[in-house]
Every structure is written in C-alpha cells, then in structure tokens.
C-alpha cells in the first residue's frame, strides 16, 4: 500500500498513461459539462464492476485513472463555461 503522500503522484502517472492510451479519442474539450458528467458516471460504473468482480489491481488503477481524468475534464470545462458567463 502506498503512503498517502505518494497517492497523488501514482494517480497522476496512471491518469497520464490513460490519456496517452486514449489520445486518439480527442474531443472532450468540446463536450458540455452534462455530457462529461454522464461519462464520469459511466466510468464510475466500470470501476464499481471491476472491483466487484475482483479484477486485477492494474485494471482497477486504469479504470480509476479514467474516473479521475473525466472528473478533471469536467472541472476544466465547467470552469471555462462559468468564467465566460
């Protein structure tokens, strides 16, 4: 188990790996906050299923990184939308 102070860097590395792996799926920056929230919920469902089925830890890290990425994308788009208004 990682120490609490090591978790952010471990998650950041996993997030970057997932972003690199999915770079061909660009376009999140053109999605509305509601669309990103829907995708975040889908990813949370994937994480829930992975944990419940006892998936390998690498799979859980990968899906958790996707959850984190969608949360960050949502926050970024939301901020831009509210800054403009």
C-alpha positions in Angstrom: 0.0 0.0 0.0 1.3 3.5 -0.8 1.7 6.2 1.7 -0.9 9.0 1.5 1.7 11.4 0.2 2.6 9.0 -2.7 -1.0 8.6 -3.9 -1.3 11.8 -5.9 1.8 11.1 -8.0 0.8 7.5 -8.5 -2.6 8.5 -9.7 -1.2 11.3 -11.9 1.1 8.8 -13.6 -1.9 6.4 -14.2 -4.0 9.3 -15.5 -1.3 10.4 -17.9 -0.9 6.8 -19.1 -4.7 6.6 -19.8 -4.7 10.0 -21.6 -1.8 8.8 -23.8 -3.5 5.5 -24.5 -6.7 7.3 -25.5 -5.2 10.3 -27.3 -6.9 9.2 -30.5 -10.3 9.9 -28.8 -9.8 13.7 -28.6 -12.8 16.0 -28.3 -13.6 16.1 -24.6 -12.9 19.8 -24.6 -15.9 20.3 -26.9 -18.3 18.4 -24.6 -20.8 20.1 -22.3 -20.5 19.6 -18.6 -23.6 17.4 -18.6 -22.0 15.1 -21.2 -18.8 14.8 -19.2 -20.8 14.1 -16.0 -22.6 11.3 -17.8 -19.3 9.8 -19.0 -17.9 10.2 -15.4 -20.8 8.2 -14.1 -20.2 5.5 -16.8 -16.6 5.3 -15.7 -17.7 5.0 -12.1 -19.9 2.1 -13.1 -17.0 0.4 -14.8 -14.9 0.9 -11.6 -17.7 -0.5 -9.5 -18.0 -3.6 -11.7 -14.2 -4.1 -11.8 -13.9 -4.0 -8.0 -17.0 -6.3 -7.5 -15.6 -8.9 -9.9 -12.2 -8.9 -8.3 -10.3 -7.5 -11.3 -6.6 -7.3 -11.3 -5.2 -4.3 -9.4 -3.8 -2.9 -12.7 -7.3 -2.9 -14.2 -8.7 -1.1 -11.1 -5.9 1.5 -11.3 -6.6 2.0 -15.0 -10.3 2.5 -14.6 -9.8 4.7 -11.5 -7.5 6.8 -13.6 -10.2 7.2 -16.2 -12.6 8.3 -13.5 -10.1 10.8 -12.3 -9.5 12.1 -15.9 -13.2 12.6 -16.5 -13.6 14.4 -13.2 -10.7 16.7 -14.2 -12.1 17.2 -17.7 -15.5 18.1 -16.2 -14.0 20.6 -13.8 -11.9 22.2 -16.5 -14.9 22.6 -18.9 -17.2 23.7 -16.1 -14.6 26.4 -15.1 -14.3 27.7 -18.6 -18.0 27.8 -19.1 -18.6 29.7 -15.9 -15.7 32.1 -16.4 -17.3 33.1 -19.7 -20.6 33.9 -18.1 
